[in-house]
Amino acid sequence: MKLCCFCPDFTGEEFDNLDLKEIDLAGRSFYILKTPMVSHFPINPEIKIEKTLKEIEEKGYQTVSPLFVLFEDGLLAGSIMVEIVKPSVKDSNVKTFDKLRLMGKAYTGPRYLVPKALKQFDRYLMSKQIMTNDFYFWYHSCKVCEKQKGGRTVILAKI
């Protein structure tokens, strides 16, 4: 199976500008599915994204452009969240956030060091007296393009 790339098309400068930037998701809708994780990493994220996008299309929802995909952190299970246009019908997999503010930490490096970057980011947040247990990952490089761009991930913390 050939993997498709779903990475955001950000320049290095645009990616770097996400560091310590706040993102407000209030009023934005996401299609959410549970996904297995191992040590905070989604198993086969590219395949999970492809399957989720197919399910979204089958249900008649429309993704936003550019594609915005987050993985909610979990030790053994987490969630994949794909932003969609706010639907007019209710679905148990669709959530529109009333209030959700995130702060990003741009990380460049191999995925296996993301947990170390997460701990450093958590220490930074605690130094600013921001306490959270809710983290999300926005991957900007997949297996297809990682060799060209290097490993890029934005770690997002609920604030």
C-alpha atoms as an extended CHARMM CRD file, in Angstrom:
* protein
*
       159  EXT
         1         1  MET       CA              0.0000000000        0.0000000000        0.0000000000  PROA      1               0.0000000000
         2         2  LYS       CA              1.4220000000        3.3340000000       -1.0540000000  PROA      2               0.0000000000
         3         3  LEU       CA              1.2060000000        5.9230000000        1.7190000000  PROA      3               0.0000000000
         4         4  CYS       CA             -0.2310000000        9.3340000000        0.9200000000  PROA      4               0.0000000000
         5         5  CYS       CA              1.2050000000       12.4920000000        2.4240000000  PROA      5               0.0000000000
         6         6  PHE       CA             -1.2300000000       14.6220000000        4.4430000000  PROA      6               0.0000000000
         7         7  CYS       CA              1.3500000000       16.9870000000        5.9150000000  PROA      7               0.0000000000
         8         8  PRO       CA              0.6020000000       20.7130000000        6.0550000000  PROA      8               0.0000000000
         9         9  ASP       CA              2.4490000000       22.6150000000        3.3550000000  PROA      9               0.0000000000
        10        10  PHE       CA              4.2340000000       25.0410000000        5.6920000000  PROA      10              0.0000000000
        11        11  THR       CA              7.5600000000       26.6360000000        4.9540000000  PROA      11              0.0000000000
        12        12  GLY       CA             10.2560000000       26.3180000000        7.6030000000  PROA      12              0.0000000000
        13        13  GLU       CA              9.5630000000       29.8980000000        8.7020000000  PROA      13              0.0000000000
        14        14  GLU       CA              5.7790000000       29.3090000000        8.9620000000  PROA      14              0.0000000000
        15        15  PHE       CA              6.4530000000       26.1810000000       11.0040000000  PROA      15              0.0000000000
        16        16  ASP       CA              8.8530000000       28.0570000000       13.3070000000  PROA      16              0.0000000000
        17        17  ASN       CA              6.2150000000       30.7750000000       13.8200000000  PROA      17              0.0000000000
        18        18  LEU       CA              3.9660000000       28.1840000000       15.5080000000  PROA      18              0.0000000000
        19        19  ASP       CA              6.4110000000       28.0290000000       18.4350000000  PROA      19              0.0000000000
        20        20  LEU       CA              4.7080000000       29.3330000000       21.5990000000  PROA      20              0.0000000000
        21        21  LYS       CA              1.7940000000       30.6210000000       19.5270000000  PROA      21              0.0000000000
        22        22  GLU       CA             -1.7730000000       30.3550000000       20.8260000000  PROA      22              0.0000000000
        23        23  ILE       CA             -4.3890000000       28.6960000000       18.6340000000  PROA      23              0.0000000000
        24        24  ASP       CA             -8.0870000000       29.1870000000       19.4180000000  PROA      24              0.0000000000
        25        25  LEU       CA            -10.3190000000       26.3330000000       18.2760000000  PROA      25              0.0000000000
        26        26  ALA       CA            -13.5580000000       27.8060000000       19.6620000000  PROA      26              0.0000000000
        27        27  GLY       CA            -16.3890000000       27.3290000000       17.1760000000  PROA      27              0.0000000000
        28        28  ARG       CA            -14.4070000000       24.8930000000       15.0270000000  PROA      28              0.0000000000
        29        29  SER       CA            -15.7670000000       21.3910000000       14.3510000000  PROA      29              0.0000000000
        30        30  PHE       CA            -13.7760000000       18.1670000000       14.3180000000  PROA      30              0.0000000000
        31        31  TYR       CA            -14.5170000000       14.6080000000       13.3180000000  PROA      31              0.0000000000
        32        32  ILE       CA            -13.0620000000       12.4920000000       16.1410000000  PROA      32              0.0000000000
        33        33  LEU       CA            -12.2180000000        8.7890000000       16.2350000000  PROA      33              0.0000000000
        34        34  LYS       CA            -10.3730000000        6.7200000000       18.8190000000  PROA      34              0.0000000000
        35        35  THR       CA             -6.9950000000        5.4450000000       17.7080000000  PROA      35              0.0000000000
        36        36  PRO       CA             -4.5120000000        3.0210000000       19.2770000000  PROA      36              0.0000000000
        37        37  MET       CA             -1.2640000000        4.5000000000       20.5250000000  PROA      37              0.0000000000
        38        38  VAL       CA              1.9820000000        3.1130000000       21.8430000000  PROA      38              0.0000000000
        39        39  SER       CA              3.8860000000        5.3270000000       24.2750000000  PROA      39              0.0000000000
        40        40  HSD       CA              1.9810000000        8.4140000000       23.1190000000  PROA      40              0.0000000000
        41        41  PHE       CA              2.4980000000        7.7540000000       19.3850000000  PROA      41              0.0000000000
        42        42  PRO       CA             -0.3810000000        6.8760000000       17.0540000000  PROA      42              0.0000000000
        43        43  ILE       CA              0.1010000000        3.5510000000       15.3230000000  PROA      43              0.0000000000
        44        44  ASN       CA              0.4480000000        4.0890000000       11.5520000000  PROA      44              0.0000000000
        45        45  PRO       CA             -0.8240000000        7.6970000000       11.5730000000  PROA      45              0.0000000000
        46        46  GLU       CA             -0.7570000000        8.0510000000        7.7750000000  PROA      46              0.0000000000
        47        47  ILE       CA             -3.0270000000        5.0230000000        7.3560000000  PROA      47              0.0000000000
        48        48  LYS       CA             -5.3250000000        6.2310000000       10.1730000000  PROA      48              0.0000000000
        49        49  ILE       CA             -5.6300000000        9.6590000000        8.5240000000  PROA      49              0.0000000000
        50        50  GLU       CA             -6.4890000000        8.0560000000        5.1660000000  PROA      50              0.0000000000
        51        51  LYS       CA             -9.1710000000        5.8110000000        6.7310000000  PROA      51              0.0000000000
        52        52  THR       CA            -10.6360000000        8.7110000000        8.7250000000  PROA      52              0.0000000000
        53        53  LEU       CA            -10.8310000000       10.9270000000        5.6300000000  PROA      53              0.0000000000
        54        54  LYS       CA            -12.6380000000        8.1210000000        3.7790000000  PROA      54              0.0000000000
        55        55  GLU       CA            -15.1620000000        7.7860000000        6.6320000000  PROA      55              0.0000000000
        56        56  ILE       CA            -15.6960000000       11.5540000000        6.6800000000  PROA      56              0.0000000000
        57        57  GLU       CA            -16.3890000000       11.5260000000        2.9340000000  PROA      57              0.0000000000
        58        58  GLU       CA            -18.7470000000        8.5320000000        3.2180000000  PROA      58              0.0000000000
        59        59  LYS       CA            -20.7820000000       10.3700000000        5.8650000000  PROA      59              0.0000000000
        60        60  GLY       CA            -21.0400000000       13.4250000000        3.6280000000  PROA      60              0.0000000000
        61        61  TYR       CA            -18.9130000000       15.7990000000        5.6860000000  PROA      61              0.0000000000
        62        62  GLN       CA            -16.4320000000       18.2030000000        4.1740000000  PROA      62              0.0000000000
        63        63  THR       CA            -12.9100000000       18.7610000000        5.4870000000  PROA      63              0.0000000000
        64        64  VAL       CA            -11.5440000000       22.2740000000        5.7200000000  PROA      64              0.0000000000
        65        65  SER       CA             -8.7250000000       23.3940000000        3.5010000000  PROA      65              0.0000000000
        66        66  PRO       CA             -5.8930000000       23.2830000000        4.3440000000  PROA      66              0.0000000000
        67        67  LEU       CA             -6.3400000000       19.9460000000        6.0870000000  PROA      67              0.0000000000
        68        68  PHE       CA             -5.9460000000       20.2090000000        9.8770000000  PROA      68              0.0000000000
        69        69  VAL       CA             -5.3430000000       16.8870000000       11.6700000000  PROA      69              0.0000000000
        70        70  LEU       CA             -4.5240000000       16.5440000000       15.3670000000  PROA      70              0.0000000000
        71        71  PHE       CA             -3.7960000000       13.4900000000       17.4770000000  PROA      71              0.0000000000
        72        72  GLU       CA             -4.9550000000       13.7050000000       21.0870000000  PROA      72              0.0000000000
        73        73  ASP       CA             -2.3710000000       12.2230000000       23.4210000000  PROA      73              0.0000000000
        74        74  GLY       CA             -2.8390000000        8.9120000000       25.1600000000  PROA      74              0.0000000000
        75        75  LEU       CA             -0.6170000000        6.1580000000       26.5210000000  PROA      75              0.0000000000
        76        76  LEU       CA             -2.4220000000        3.2360000000       24.8440000000  PROA      76              0.0000000000
        77        77  ALA       CA             -5.3750000000        4.9870000000       23.1960000000  PROA      77              0.0000000000
        78        78  GLY       CA             -5.8970000000        8.4880000000       21.9420000000  PROA      78              0.0000000000
        79        79  SER       CA             -7.9540000000       10.2040000000       19.2760000000  PROA      79              0.0000000000
        80        80  ILE       CA             -7.5180000000       11.4840000000       15.7700000000  PROA      80              0.0000000000
        81        81  MET       CA             -9.2490000000       14.8140000000       15.1550000000  PROA      81              0.0000000000
        82        82  VAL       CA             -9.8510000000       16.1080000000       11.6150000000  PROA      82              0.0000000000
        83        83  GLU       CA            -11.3090000000       19.5770000000       11.1790000000  PROA      83              0.0000000000
        84        84  ILE       CA            -14.5080000000       19.6410000000        9.1340000000  PROA      84              0.0000000000
        85        85  VAL       CA            -17.0100000000       22.2570000000        8.0290000000  PROA      85              0.0000000000
        86        86  LYS       CA            -19.6080000000       22.5690000000       10.8060000000  PROA      86              0.0000000000
        87        87  PRO       CA            -22.3570000000       20.0750000000        9.9430000000  PROA      87              0.0000000000
        88        88  SER       CA            -26.0780000000       20.7330000000       10.2310000000  PROA      88              0.0000000000
        89        89  VAL       CA            -26.8100000000       17.2330000000       11.5940000000  PROA      89              0.0000000000
        90        90  LYS       CA            -25.6160000000       15.7080000000       14.8480000000  PROA      90              0.0000000000
        91        91  ASP       CA            -23.1690000000       12.8220000000       14.8680000000  PROA      91              0.0000000000
        92        92  SER       CA            -21.5100000000       11.2220000000       17.8860000000  PROA      92              0.0000000000
        93        93  ASN       CA            -18.1170000000       11.5560000000       16.1520000000  PROA      93              0.0000000000
        94        94  VAL       CA            -18.4570000000       15.3040000000       15.5430000000  PROA      94              0.0000000000
        95        95  LYS       CA            -17.5680000000       17.8540000000       18.1890000000  PROA      95              0.0000000000
        96        96  THR       CA            -17.7220000000       21.6210000000       17.9150000000  PROA      96              0.0000000000
        97        97  PHE       CA            -15.6340000000       23.2290000000       20.6080000000  PROA      97              0.0000000000
        98        98  ASP       CA            -17.2110000000       26.0190000000       22.6460000000  PROA      98              0.0000000000
        99        99  LYS       CA            -13.8730000000       26.8330000000       24.1810000000  PROA      99              0.0000000000
       100       100  LEU       CA            -10.5000000000       25.3350000000       23.4040000000  PROA      100             0.0000000000
       101       101  ARG       CA             -7.2840000000       27.3380000000       23.4390000000  PROA      101             0.0000000000
       102       102  LEU       CA             -4.0030000000       25.6410000000       22.7000000000  PROA      102             0.0000000000
       103       103  MET       CA             -0.3990000000       26.7620000000       22.8790000000  PROA      103             0.0000000000
       104       104  GLY       CA              2.0260000000       25.2480000000       20.4050000000  PROA      104             0.0000000000
       105       105  LYS       CA              5.6120000000       24.1590000000       20.7160000000  PROA      105             0.0000000000
       106       106  ALA       CA              7.3530000000       23.6230000000       17.3780000000  PROA      106             0.0000000000
       107       107  TYR       CA              9.6790000000       20.6350000000       17.5880000000  PROA      107             0.0000000000
       108       108  THR       CA             12.1460000000       19.6140000000       14.8940000000  PROA      108             0.0000000000
       109       109  GLY       CA             13.7510000000       16.2250000000       15.2780000000  PROA      109             0.0000000000
       110       110  PRO       CA             13.0630000000       12.5110000000       15.2530000000  PROA      110             0.0000000000
       111       111  ARG       CA              9.6800000000       11.2820000000       16.4750000000  PROA      111             0.0000000000
       112       112  TYR       CA             11.2070000000        9.0460000000       19.1200000000  PROA      112             0.0000000000
       113       113  LEU       CA             12.3930000000       12.2220000000       20.9340000000  PROA      113             0.0000000000
       114       114  VAL       CA              8.9300000000       13.8640000000       20.9320000000  PROA      114             0.0000000000
       115       115  PRO       CA              8.2450000000       12.6070000000       24.5230000000  PROA      115             0.0000000000
       116       116  LYS       CA             11.4140000000       14.4030000000       25.6900000000  PROA      116             0.0000000000
       117       117  ALA       CA             10.2940000000       17.6000000000       23.9140000000  PROA      117             0.0000000000
       118       118  LEU       CA              6.8410000000       17.1760000000       25.4950000000  PROA      118             0.0000000000
       119       119  LYS       CA              8.3940000000       17.0290000000       28.9870000000  PROA      119             0.0000000000
       120       120  GLN       CA             10.4630000000       20.1500000000       28.2910000000  PROA      120             0.0000000000
       121       121  PHE       CA              7.3690000000       21.9640000000       26.9980000000  PROA      121             0.0000000000
       122       122  ASP       CA              5.4070000000       20.8770000000       30.0950000000  PROA      122             0.0000000000
       123       123  ARG       CA              8.1770000000       22.2670000000       32.3460000000  PROA      123             0.0000000000
       124       124  TYR       CA              8.0380000000       25.5430000000       30.3920000000  PROA      124             0.0000000000
       125       125  LEU       CA              4.2490000000       25.7190000000       30.8600000000  PROA      125             0.0000000000
       126       126  MET       CA              4.6030000000       25.0430000000       34.6010000000  PROA      126             0.0000000000
       127       127  SER       CA              7.1640000000       27.8530000000       34.8460000000  PROA      127             0.0000000000
       128       128  LYS       CA              4.4650000000       30.1310000000       33.3930000000  PROA      128             0.0000000000
       129       129  GLN       CA              1.9960000000       28.6580000000       35.9180000000  PROA      129             0.0000000000
       130       130  ILE       CA             -0.0190000000       26.8990000000       33.2060000000  PROA      130             0.0000000000
       131       131  MET       CA             -1.0500000000       23.4470000000       34.4050000000  PROA      131             0.0000000000
       132       132  THR       CA             -2.4590000000       20.9860000000       31.8790000000  PROA      132             0.0000000000
       133       133  ASN       CA             -2.7260000000       17.2890000000       31.2100000000  PROA      133             0.0000000000
       134       134  ASP       CA             -4.2580000000       17.6840000000       27.7440000000  PROA      134             0.0000000000
       135       135  PHE       CA             -1.7820000000       17.5170000000       24.8750000000  PROA      135             0.0000000000
       136       136  TYR       CA             -2.2390000000       17.1580000000       21.1320000000  PROA      136             0.0000000000
       137       137  PHE       CA              0.1940000000       16.4880000000       18.3110000000  PROA      137             0.0000000000
       138       138  TRP       CA              0.0790000000       18.1030000000       14.8860000000  PROA      138             0.0000000000
       139       139  TYR       CA              2.5230000000       16.2220000000       12.6780000000  PROA      139             0.0000000000
       140       140  HSD       CA              4.1130000000       18.2710000000        9.9020000000  PROA      140             0.0000000000
       141       141  SER       CA              6.1720000000       15.4430000000        8.4480000000  PROA      141             0.0000000000
       142       142  CYS       CA              5.1930000000       11.8830000000        7.6750000000  PROA      142             0.0000000000
       143       143  LYS       CA              7.1480000000        8.8290000000        6.5700000000  PROA      143             0.0000000000
       144       144  VAL       CA              6.8030000000        9.9980000000        2.9530000000  PROA      144             0.0000000000
       145       145  CYS       CA              8.3210000000       13.4750000000        3.3630000000  PROA      145             0.0000000000
       146       146  GLU       CA             10.3490000000       13.1400000000        6.5860000000  PROA      146             0.0000000000
       147       147  LYS       CA             13.5970000000       12.6340000000        4.6770000000  PROA      147             0.0000000000
       148       148  GLN       CA             13.1160000000       15.9310000000        2.8020000000  PROA      148             0.0000000000
       149       149  LYS       CA             11.8030000000       18.1470000000        5.6190000000  PROA      149             0.0000000000
       150       150  GLY       CA             13.1160000000       16.3090000000        8.6340000000  PROA      150             0.0000000000
       151       151  GLY       CA             10.9220000000       15.4070000000       11.5780000000  PROA      151             0.0000000000
       152       152  ARG       CA              8.5270000000       18.2520000000       12.3950000000  PROA      152             0.0000000000
       153       153  THR       CA              5.8190000000       18.1670000000       15.0520000000  PROA      153             0.0000000000
       154       154  VAL       CA              3.8420000000       20.8530000000       16.8230000000  PROA      154             0.0000000000
       155       155  ILE       CA              3.0550000000       19.8170000000       20.3860000000  PROA      155             0.0000000000
       156       156  LEU       CA             -0.1160000000       21.5710000000       21.5170000000  PROA      156             0.0000000000
       157       157  ALA       CA             -1.1530000000       22.0520000000       25.1430000000  PROA      157             0.0000000000
       158       158  LYS       CA             -4.6240000000       22.9850000000       26.3170000000  PROA      158             0.0000000000
       159       159  ILE       CA             -4.3670000000       26.2700000000       28.1990000000  PROA      159             0.0000000000
